[in-house]
Amino acid sequence: MTAHVIADDAEALAVASALADEFRAGAGARDAERRLPRAELDRLSASGLLAVTVPADHGGADVTAQTLAEIFRLLGGADGSIAQIPQSHFVYVNVIRRQGTDEQRTFFFAELLAGRRFGNAQSEAGTRHVQDIRTRLEARPDGSYVLNGTKHYSTGALFADWIPVLARTGDDKLQVAYVPADAPGLTVIDDWDGLGQRTTASGTVRLDSVPVPADRVLPHHLTFEGPQLHGAVAQLLHAAIDAGIAAGALAEAAEFVRTKSRPWFESEAETAAGDPLLIQRFGELALQVRASEALLREGARAVDAARARLTDDTAAEASVAVAAAKVQAARAAVEVSSALFEVAGTRSALASLNLHRHWRDARTHTLHDPTRWKIQHIGRYVLNGTRPPRHGLL
């Protein structure tokens, strides 16, 4: 595989905008038919966007968090499934940046620049909670490992070249094993049947005595032993997807009202777009979208500032700023995608138009982690100065 190498932030944004325009055109049909976006992901790989966080000294653009968030917002506005697929990719690039050895960084950054994709195998079903990881990474006498376990919600794994797997070693410490998708004993099952984000193929990964060389394992537990931005960056990308879905739903609602809706007879307006009550509602929805975009930019700036001078305090500021962005973006995505039908009228509910994909994507994606706990941590920080916990979800 060969891929273009993006030079800087400006080029990354231009490429993302162009790809978003391409992906938007077929988003409704892909969702309706559950047609997996393999060709679109190949375009994403070839474009170089998946390597934009590779450090400059390894040949990458090393874009800012502001740029990365905007890339995801643009993609989210075009297709909520395609935007979700590379989220874990960038999270596990960050693990390599922070915990990889020089040799691991050199190897994997070259893979990324060549267009290789990371999936994920982290969540498990039937455990006590999301951080109760029971997949085991067992040491062999020769220093290598064997992986055993079952993962669910493995977004991106079906399309991946490498699948990062969260697992625990015998000392119960959390590790990430980077496993090639064709490794013996690894099976990816396309059994995702979610309400929304239907083409993410977020199915099951089974690991049956999968061999893992020692140099493909990174000590993820060390990520959380000092000030870190792992959770803030991961959540920033989730917030960007939600903000994109909200903006995409608003744009489609406005286009529908301008071109297909009839005015309500009591408005005495010549067109639906001239109805003063609809104008009022669109103004309210636009405020939700603009607020989500503003808080997204604020969160990204806080991450960039913390990255430049990482301390407990700057990391806490970044986590809180991103949490605020995520709460607002989640609310905007669900409200605006639902209000689309309110403003567009009966015809917009036709299944053939598939306008409900925006709400289904928003409703599904915003279930990733509860915003009520983000609000709790924001409140603790504001009222008592309590820094957010370092568990990777803030």
Disulfide bonds with the S-S distance in Angstrom:
none
